[in-house]
Amino acid sequence: MTTHFEPPELDKNAFTCPHCGAFAAMYWENLYTRGGAWKPILTASCHRCKKDSVWLNEQDFGSQFMIFPKAANAPMPNEDLPDECMKDYLEARSILEASPRGAAALLRLCVQKLAIHLGGSGKNINEDIALLVKNGLPPRAQQALDVVRVVGNNAVHPGEMSVEDQPQTAQALFGLVNLIVDNQISQPRQVLSLFDSLPDGAKSAIEKRDGDA
């Protein structure tokens, strides 16, 4: 299951830790380093895992960003994301800051593989989404799939949207992928597990009821 992702930001009191993935309080400390000029360096220590993220804060030049770790401005993948999709998701996460366009393209590939996992043929992602809708895909999941598909397509083939000009759009795609996995894999798996835990008598009665309907 996924949890809410709070993007790391300079001087924010709490955000999703780029190391342990937990939403936790952060303790900030100022450091300095000499490299031709004094540069303000800050660290944010996670209250939960005690690991530090390192930040550059050169306000005069508008440079305020996390130096380490790099892959932190997107949520970790839902643990139920299929293995064949996981590599693409993690690679997209690792390059998001350097190339929002590349990240969006990788997430489109991730969604294409996810659609196959959910029952699509893999020949055409748009047709696979249409098939999933025909088979009962909820509108929210359909919209999430189409957003990742369209933005990913524009990242590869220039269109009306420029992901490079809107890096926050690429960042939002990670949450949409996790939403799809949660809706189509995690939640059904949890419901099935709970149903299987019911007493046999109760399940037999339910089966009889549905058979008589």
KAUR-V803540 format. One record per backbone hydrogen bond with DSSP energy under -0.5 kcal/mol. NH is the residue of the N-H (numbers start at 0). CO is the residue of the C=O. E is the energy in kcal/mol with one decimal. If there is no record, write none. Layout:
NH,CO,E  NH,CO,E
//
This chain:
5,3,-0.6  6,4,-0.6  11,8,-1.8  14,23,-1.6  15,5,-2.7  16,14,-0.5  16,21,-3.1  20,16,-1.5  23,14,-2.0  23,21,-0.7  25,12,-3.2  26,44,-2.1  27,25,-0.6  28,42,-2.1  30,40,-4.6  32,38,-1.2  34,32,-0.5  34,36,-1.5  38,32,-1.8  40,30,-2.5  41,54,-2.5  42,28,-2.4  43,52,-2.4  44,26,-2.6  44,42,-0.5  45,43,-0.5  45,50,-2.4  46,24,-2.5  49,45,-1.7  52,43,-2.0  53,67,-2.7  54,41,-3.3  55,64,-2.8  56,39,-2.1  57,62,-3.3  58,56,-0.9  60,57,-1.2  61,58,-0.9  62,57,-2.2  63,61,-0.9  64,55,-1.5  66,53,-3.2  67,53,-1.6  71,69,-1.9  72,69,-0.5  80,77,-2.3  84,81,-1.7  85,81,-1.3  86,82,-0.8  88,84,-2.0  89,85,-2.7  90,86,-2.3  91,87,-2.5  92,88,-2.3  93,89,-1.8  94,90,-1.2  95,91,-0.7  98,94,-3.5  102,98,-2.3  103,99,-2.4  104,100,-2.0  105,101,-2.1  106,102,-2.2  107,103,-1.8  108,104,-1.7  109,105,-2.2  110,106,-2.5  111,107,-2.2  112,108,-2.1  113,109,-2.1  114,110,-2.6  115,111,-1.4  116,112,-2.0  117,113,-1.7  118,115,-1.5  119,114,-2.7  127,123,-2.4  128,124,-2.2  129,125,-2.0  130,126,-2.3  131,127,-2.2  132,128,-2.3  133,129,-2.2  134,130,-1.7  135,132,-1.7  136,131,-2.4  141,137,-2.3  142,138,-2.8  143,139,-1.9  144,140,-2.4  145,141,-2.4  146,142,-2.3  147,143,-2.1  148,144,-2.4  149,145,-3.0  150,146,-2.6  151,147,-2.3  152,148,-2.3  153,149,-2.2  154,150,-1.5  155,151,-1.3  156,152,-3.6  157,155,-0.6  158,160,-0.7  162,160,-0.6  165,161,-0.8  168,165,-1.8  169,165,-0.9  170,166,-2.0  171,167,-1.9  172,168,-1.1  172,169,-0.5  173,169,-0.6  173,170,-0.9  174,170,-0.7  175,171,-1.4  176,172,-2.3  177,173,-2.1  178,174,-2.0  179,175,-2.3  180,176,-2.2  181,177,-2.6  182,178,-2.6  183,179,-2.8  184,180,-2.5  185,180,-2.2  186,181,-2.9  188,184,-2.0  189,185,-2.3  190,186,-2.6  191,187,-2.5  192,188,-2.1  193,189,-2.1  194,190,-2.6  195,191,-2.6  196,192,-0.9  197,194,-1.7  202,198,-2.1  203,199,-2.5  204,200,-2.1  205,201,-2.0  206,202,-2.4  207,203,-2.4  208,204,-2.5  209,205,-2.6  210,206,-1.9  211,207,-1.8  212,208,-0.8
//
